[in-house]
Amino acid sequence: MLGARRAALAGLARVVEGPPGPGRPCGSRLRLPGGAAQPGPGPDPRGWREAVAAAVGALQAGGLVAVPTDTVYGVACLAQDPRAVRSIYSLKGRNGSKPLAICLGDVDHIYRYCHVNVPDELLRDLLPGPVTLVLKRSEELNKDLNPFTSLVGVRIPNHPFIRELARACSGPLALTSANVSCQASTLTVSEFQDLWPQLSLIIDGGPVGDVQSPECRLGSTVVDLSVSGKFSIIRPGCALTCTVEILRQKYGLIPESS
């Protein structure tokens, strides 16, 4: 795995490193060939595979990796690794009372880590996309991840890199936004440069939104689907209108407060 990471570092652009943190190596910053575009017959499709391999290696070593998503930049770790989960809480400046979402590569994987009480078609209408679905967690999920709640948020971002990364990992990723809690979400890697010393790897996919637009920093729409026949909006996010329309008009769900 270390060999794969060295190959990735050799095959990708390695650019500015932040200053090392106390007792921690600073993170390497890898620029995705073609930015956040879909990998394929572009300038360097192999570079995407190498970047995924580098990120997997960092995650398996217990590290934190910054990644582009379909909303804002995020920080990921292996959700089944208790030490890595504690590291991501420390990075965010949280005491553990605010839950982390899990990130998966495909809808089919949700059933292993969650008890689903909505139609499969509903999941596929909303995911992949800028929505976090809150469901009842299953016994498969690491008990040290959000131990204070029986629920868990699920993300499948509509971004090719992080989906490939999630598929390449043996379990779910824990995912949170790349910023200190209560600070603005970030759309470029330079906007969270203060966090670099605590990261093992920074995947630079270029800007993921218009840095001048506040709407681009809203993050995903978070909706609780844990109660049968109902939904509850936890965070409006960037996809509120279309999400509510699907839930109410297509599937007949009603707001939980009704």
Secondary structure, DSSP 8 states (H G I E B T S, - for coil): -HHHHHHHHHHSEE------BTTB---EEEE-TTTTS--SSSS-HHHHHHHHHHHHHHHHTT--EEE--SSS-EEEEETT-HHHHHHHHHHHT--S-S--EEE-SSGGGHHHHEE--S-HHHHHHH-SSSEEEEEEE-TTS-TTSSTT-SEEEEE--S-HHHHHHHHHSSS-EEEEESS-TTS---SSGGGGGGGGGG-SEEEE---SS-TT-GGGGS--EEEE--STTEEEEEE-TT-HHHHHHIIIIIT--EETT-
